[in-house]
């Protein structure tokens, strides 16, 4: 963008989005800061490392005043509850392991807020995500951040091409230490504010700073707390549980099982029958993944080689991606991956592991192929 046009900065109250707004202001843009109120003013998460709470709105206002830009707070509480919190509970009730941050970006920040930015006459909207937007031969491309330790491209796989054309990510080439240094130099109130962690809407508990997500799931979807059996692959009952929402694929601790010849892990969650299926570590590996609701950010239509991530913190691995009908895709991994969980995302990168080519939601995974 040329200097001068209006640009909306999504300000969460954290240091990253604050520095984003400050950098744009310094570069000569007509910056308008917007913060989303996602909770009642007196009921936001009250713990260090949370985000989107009342104190964060105060910090965003203070930063906007400090750098001299207008700032607005929009009430998105009902939209956030329906699109993110209720979807989160539904996913666990189906025996999945959801990623609410992706849903928040896809259905709230990059949908409703982006429309609001256009209504304000902005030529672009900027966020504090650590990703890079690169102008390629075919238009805007989404790339991993320069700082691999801070990269958030996995969580933005559902960004559409139209959204990517409108979005900007000023922090993509910076390291976190640089961002904090800029905030300190500008005297921003949140220069040393802790990073947001875990799930922002999960309330803290007396025995855990991280809180318990099951409290939300059980309140919104009581059926997820239906007790049931813990069974082996051959159907043998080895224990009982208090609700499938307490488990995720790959889990070992908290099963209440002992006296087995080898440790048992969660292999599958059967929501219909309220069953937790367990087995040995060797049964966790999968070679083939089926995806739904695939979002494409690169050429497709025929099978292609890629690097894929099946969890945000795992390194990308070699795979073949085959587009299917009705927005589906199949991913064949060159080497088996453990604990591939329905509800998580599988994100495709190019051969260098830099450009995001797309991604989809994991429906299921097949056991690793037998070696001849």
C-alpha positions as CSV (number, residue, x, y, z in Angstrom):
1,X,0.0,0.0,0.0
2,X,1.1,3.6,-0.7
3,X,1.5,5.9,2.3
4,X,-1.6,7.7,3.6
5,X,-4.7,5.5,3.1
6,X,-6.9,4.5,6.0
7,X,-6.1,1.1,7.6
8,X,-7.9,-0.6,10.5
9,X,-5.7,-2.2,13.2
10,X,-7.3,-5.0,15.1
11,X,-6.2,-4.3,18.7
12,X,-6.6,-7.1,21.2
13,X,-4.9,-5.2,24.0
14,X,-1.7,-7.3,23.7
15,X,1.8,-6.0,22.8
16,X,1.7,-7.5,19.2
17,X,-1.4,-5.7,18.0
18,X,-0.4,-2.5,19.8
19,X,3.0,-2.4,18.0
20,X,1.2,-3.2,14.8
21,X,-0.9,-0.1,15.2
22,X,2.1,2.0,16.3
23,X,4.2,0.9,13.3
24,X,1.4,1.8,10.8
25,X,0.9,5.2,12.4
26,X,4.6,5.9,12.3
27,X,4.7,4.9,8.6
28,X,2.1,7.6,7.8
29,X,-1.2,5.6,7.5
30,X,-4.6,6.9,8.8
31,X,-4.9,4.2,11.5
32,X,-8.2,3.4,13.2
33,X,-7.9,1.0,16.2
34,X,-10.7,-1.5,16.8
35,X,-11.1,-3.8,19.8
36,X,-13.7,-6.5,20.1
37,X,-15.5,-7.0,23.4
38,X,-16.1,-10.7,23.6
39,X,-17.3,-10.9,27.2
40,X,-19.4,-8.9,29.6
41,X,-17.1,-6.1,31.0
42,X,-17.1,-7.7,34.4
43,X,-16.8,-11.4,33.4
44,X,-13.8,-11.6,31.2
45,X,-11.0,-14.2,31.9
46,X,-9.1,-13.0,35.0
47,X,-5.7,-14.6,34.7
48,X,-2.3,-13.8,33.4
49,X,-1.9,-14.8,29.8
50,X,-5.6,-14.5,28.9
51,X,-6.8,-12.2,26.2
52,X,-9.9,-10.3,25.1
53,X,-11.0,-9.4,28.6
54,X,-11.9,-6.0,30.3
55,X,-8.3,-5.2,31.2
56,X,-7.3,-5.8,27.6
57,X,-9.8,-3.2,26.3
58,X,-8.3,-0.7,28.8
59,X,-4.8,-1.4,27.5
60,X,-5.9,-1.1,23.9
61,X,-7.5,2.3,24.7
62,X,-4.3,3.5,26.5
63,X,-2.1,2.5,23.6
64,X,-4.4,4.2,21.0
65,X,-4.3,7.4,23.1
66,X,-0.5,7.2,23.4
67,X,0.1,6.9,19.7
68,X,-2.7,9.3,18.8
69,X,-5.2,7.2,16.8
70,X,-9.0,6.9,17.2
71,X,-10.2,3.8,19.0
72,X,-13.5,2.0,19.0
73,X,-14.8,-1.0,21.0
74,X,-17.3,-3.2,19.3
75,X,-19.6,-5.6,21.2
76,X,-19.1,-9.0,19.5
77,X,-20.1,-11.0,22.6
78,X,-23.1,-12.8,21.0
79,X,-21.2,-13.5,17.8
80,X,-18.2,-14.9,19.6
81,X,-20.4,-17.1,21.9
82,X,-22.2,-18.7,18.9
83,X,-19.4,-19.0,16.4
84,X,-16.6,-19.9,18.8
85,X,-17.6,-21.0,22.3
86,X,-20.7,-23.1,21.2
87,X,-18.8,-24.6,18.3
88,X,-16.0,-25.5,20.7
89,X,-18.5,-27.4,23.0
90,X,-20.1,-29.1,20.0
91,X,-16.8,-30.3,18.7
92,X,-15.9,-31.9,22.0
93,X,-19.4,-33.5,22.2
94,X,-18.7,-35.1,18.8
95,X,-15.5,-36.6,20.2
96,X,-13.2,-34.1,18.5
97,X,-10.3,-31.9,19.7
98,X,-11.1,-28.4,18.5
99,X,-9.0,-25.4,17.7
100,X,-11.1,-22.3,18.8
101,X,-8.4,-19.8,17.7
102,X,-8.9,-20.9,14.1
103,X,-12.6,-20.5,14.4
104,X,-12.2,-17.0,16.0
105,X,-10.1,-15.9,13.1
106,X,-12.3,-17.5,10.4
107,X,-15.7,-16.6,11.7
108,X,-15.2,-13.4,13.8
109,X,-12.0,-11.4,13.2
110,X,-11.6,-12.1,9.4
111,X,-15.3,-12.1,8.7
112,X,-17.4,-9.6,10.7
113,X,-14.6,-7.3,11.7
114,X,-13.2,-7.3,8.2
115,X,-16.6,-6.1,6.9
116,X,-16.6,-3.4,9.6
117,X,-13.2,-2.2,8.4
118,X,-14.5,-1.8,4.8
119,X,-17.5,0.1,6.1
120,X,-15.1,2.6,7.7
121,X,-13.5,3.2,4.4
122,X,-10.3,1.3,5.2
123,X,-8.2,0.0,2.3
124,X,-6.8,-2.8,4.5
125,X,-7.0,-4.4,7.9
126,X,-3.9,-5.2,9.9
127,X,-3.4,-7.7,12.7
128,X,-0.5,-8.6,15.0
129,X,-0.2,-12.2,13.8
130,X,3.3,-13.6,13.1
131,X,2.9,-14.5,9.5
132,X,4.0,-13.0,6.2
133,X,1.9,-11.8,3.3
134,X,3.9,-12.0,0.1
135,X,2.8,-10.6,-3.3
136,X,3.2,-13.5,-5.7
137,X,2.7,-13.8,-9.4
138,X,-0.9,-14.9,-8.8
139,X,-1.7,-12.5,-6.0
140,X,-1.2,-12.4,-2.3
141,X,0.4,-15.4,-0.7
142,X,0.4,-16.5,3.0
143,X,3.8,-17.5,4.3
144,X,5.2,-18.6,7.6
145,X,6.8,-16.0,9.8
146,X,10.5,-15.3,9.7
147,X,10.7,-16.3,13.3
148,X,9.8,-20.0,13.3
149,X,9.3,-20.0,17.1
150,X,6.5,-17.4,16.7
151,X,4.9,-18.6,13.5
152,X,1.1,-18.6,13.5
153,X,0.4,-19.6,9.9
154,X,-1.1,-22.9,11.0
155,X,-3.9,-21.0,12.8
156,X,-4.6,-18.9,9.7
157,X,-5.0,-21.8,7.2
158,X,-8.7,-21.0,6.8
159,X,-8.1,-17.4,5.6
160,X,-9.6,-17.1,2.1
161,X,-7.9,-15.5,-0.9
162,X,-10.3,-12.5,-0.7
163,X,-9.5,-12.0,2.9
164,X,-5.8,-12.3,2.3
165,X,-5.9,-9.7,-0.4
166,X,-7.3,-7.2,2.2
167,X,-5.2,-8.2,5.2
168,X,-1.7,-7.0,6.3
169,X,0.7,-8.5,8.9
170,X,3.4,-6.0,9.8
171,X,5.1,-8.3,12.3
172,X,5.8,-11.2,10.0
173,X,9.5,-10.3,9.6
174,X,10.2,-9.4,13.2
175,X,11.1,-11.4,16.3
176,X,9.2,-11.1,19.5
177,X,12.2,-9.5,21.3
178,X,12.2,-6.8,18.6
179,X,8.5,-6.2,19.0
180,X,8.8,-5.8,22.8
181,X,11.8,-3.4,22.3
182,X,9.7,-1.2,20.0
183,X,6.9,-1.2,22.5
184,X,9.3,-0.2,25.3
185,X,10.8,2.5,23.2
186,X,7.4,4.0,22.5
187,X,6.4,3.8,26.2
188,X,3.4,1.5,25.6
189,X,1.7,0.4,28.7
190,X,1.7,-3.3,27.7
191,X,5.3,-3.5,26.6
192,X,6.0,-6.4,29.1
193,X,2.5,-7.9,29.1
194,X,2.5,-11.7,29.1
195,X,1.5,-13.4,25.8
196,X,-2.0,-14.8,25.6
197,X,-1.9,-18.6,26.3
198,X,-4.3,-21.5,26.2
199,X,-8.0,-20.9,25.4
200,X,-9.0,-17.3,26.2
201,X,-12.6,-18.1,27.3
202,X,-11.8,-21.0,29.7
203,X,-12.2,-19.7,33.2
204,X,-9.4,-20.2,35.8
205,X,-9.9,-22.7,38.6
206,X,-8.6,-22.8,42.1
207,X,-6.3,-25.7,41.4
208,X,-5.1,-24.7,37.9
209,X,-4.1,-21.4,36.3
210,X,-5.0,-22.9,33.0
211,X,-8.6,-23.6,33.9
212,X,-10.8,-26.5,32.9
213,X,-12.4,-26.4,29.5
214,X,-14.7,-29.3,30.5
215,X,-16.6,-26.9,32.7
216,X,-17.7,-25.0,29.6
217,X,-18.4,-28.1,27.5
218,X,-20.4,-29.9,30.2
219,X,-22.5,-26.8,30.8
220,X,-23.3,-26.1,27.2
221,X,-23.5,-29.8,26.0
222,X,-24.4,-32.0,29.0
223,X,-24.4,-35.1,26.9
224,X,-20.6,-34.8,26.6
225,X,-20.5,-35.7,30.3
226,X,-22.4,-38.9,29.8
227,X,-20.4,-41.7,31.5
228,X,-19.4,-44.7,29.5
229,X,-16.9,-47.5,28.9
230,X,-13.2,-47.6,28.2
231,X,-12.6,-50.4,25.7
232,X,-9.7,-51.9,23.8
233,X,-9.6,-52.3,20.0
234,X,-11.2,-55.7,20.2
235,X,-14.1,-54.4,22.4
236,X,-12.9,-55.6,25.8
237,X,-14.1,-53.3,28.6
238,X,-11.1,-52.2,30.7
239,X,-12.6,-49.3,32.6
240,X,-15.2,-46.5,32.8
241,X,-15.1,-42.8,32.3
242,X,-17.1,-39.7,33.2
243,X,-17.5,-38.2,29.8
244,X,-15.6,-38.2,26.4
245,X,-15.0,-34.5,26.7
246,X,-12.2,-35.3,29.2
247,X,-10.2,-37.1,26.6
248,X,-8.3,-36.6,23.3
249,X,-6.6,-38.9,20.9
250,X,-3.0,-39.7,22.1
251,X,-3.8,-39.1,25.8
252,X,-2.1,-41.5,28.3
253,X,-2.5,-39.9,31.7
254,X,-5.8,-39.6,33.5
255,X,-7.3,-42.9,32.1
256,X,-7.4,-44.6,35.5
257,X,-6.0,-47.8,34.0
258,X,-3.2,-49.8,35.6
259,X,-1.9,-53.3,35.6
260,X,-1.6,-53.7,31.9
261,X,1.3,-55.3,30.1
262,X,2.1,-52.0,28.4
263,X,0.9,-48.4,28.7
264,X,-2.5,-47.6,27.0
265,X,-3.3,-44.5,25.0
266,X,-6.6,-43.1,23.7
267,X,-6.9,-44.2,20.0
268,X,-10.5,-43.0,19.3
269,X,-13.5,-41.4,20.8
270,X,-16.9,-42.9,20.0
271,X,-19.3,-40.1,20.9
272,X,-22.4,-42.0,19.8
273,X,-21.8,-44.9,22.2
274,X,-19.9,-42.8,24.8
275,X,-16.9,-45.1,24.4
276,X,-13.2,-44.3,24.8
277,X,-11.1,-46.7,22.7
278,X,-7.6,-47.4,24.0
279,X,-4.6,-49.3,22.8
280,X,-0.8,-49.5,22.7
281,X,1.4,-46.7,21.4
282,X,2.1,-48.7,18.2
283,X,-1.6,-48.3,17.3
284,X,-1.4,-44.5,17.4
285,X,0.4,-44.1,14.1
286,X,-1.5,-43.2,10.9
287,X,-0.5,-42.8,7.3
288,X,-3.7,-41.5,5.7
289,X,-5.9,-38.6,6.7
290,X,-9.3,-37.5,5.4
291,X,-10.1,-33.8,5.5
292,X,-13.3,-31.8,5.2
293,X,-14.0,-28.1,4.5
294,X,-10.6,-27.6,2.8
295,X,-9.5,-24.0,2.1
296,X,-7.2,-23.6,-0.9
297,X,-4.6,-20.9,-1.1
298,X,-2.6,-22.4,-4.0
299,X,-3.2,-24.2,-7.3
300,X,-5.0,-27.5,-6.9
301,X,-7.2,-29.9,-8.8
302,X,-4.8,-32.8,-9.0
303,X,-2.6,-34.6,-6.4
304,X,0.6,-32.7,-5.4
305,X,3.5,-33.1,-3.1
306,X,3.6,-30.9,0.0
307,X,4.8,-30.5,3.6
308,X,2.0,-30.8,6.1
309,X,1.4,-30.1,9.7
310,X,-1.1,-32.1,11.7
311,X,-0.6,-30.2,15.0
312,X,0.5,-26.6,15.5
313,X,3.7,-27.4,17.4
314,X,4.8,-30.3,15.1
315,X,7.3,-29.7,12.3
316,X,5.9,-30.2,8.7
317,X,6.4,-33.6,7.2
318,X,6.3,-34.8,3.6
319,X,3.0,-35.9,2.1
320,X,0.9,-36.2,-1.0
321,X,-2.3,-34.2,-1.0
322,X,-5.2,-35.3,-3.2
323,X,-8.2,-33.0,-3.7
324,X,-11.6,-34.7,-3.6
325,X,-15.2,-33.7,-4.3
326,X,-17.3,-31.5,-2.0
327,X,-14.4,-29.6,-0.4
328,X,-12.7,-32.7,0.9
329,X,-9.1,-34.0,0.5
330,X,-7.0,-37.0,1.3
331,X,-3.4,-36.7,2.7
332,X,-1.0,-39.6,2.4
333,X,1.9,-39.2,4.8
334,X,5.4,-40.3,3.7
335,X,6.0,-41.4,7.3
336,X,3.3,-42.2,9.9
337,X,2.3,-39.6,12.5
338,X,1.1,-40.3,16.0
339,X,-2.2,-39.2,17.6
340,X,-3.9,-37.5,14.6
341,X,-7.1,-36.2,16.2
342,X,-10.4,-35.4,14.5
343,X,-11.2,-31.7,15.0
344,X,-7.6,-30.6,14.5
345,X,-6.3,-29.1,11.3
346,X,-4.0,-30.5,8.6
347,X,-2.2,-27.5,6.9
348,X,-0.4,-27.8,3.6
349,X,2.9,-26.0,2.9
350,X,5.1,-25.8,-0.2
351,X,8.3,-27.8,-0.5
352,X,10.2,-25.2,1.5
353,X,7.7,-25.2,4.3
354,X,7.1,-21.5,3.9
355,X,4.0,-20.8,1.8
356,X,0.6,-22.0,3.0
357,X,-1.2,-23.8,0.1
358,X,-4.3,-24.6,2.1
359,X,-5.6,-26.8,4.8
360,X,-8.7,-28.6,6.2
361,X,-10.3,-30.1,9.2
362,X,-9.3,-33.7,10.1
363,X,-12.3,-36.1,9.9
364,X,-10.3,-39.2,10.6
365,X,-7.1,-41.1,10.1
366,X,-6.3,-44.6,9.0
367,X,-3.7,-46.9,10.7
368,X,-0.2,-46.9,9.2
369,X,0.3,-49.1,6.2
370,X,1.9,-52.5,6.8
371,X,5.5,-52.8,5.6
372,X,6.0,-55.6,3.1
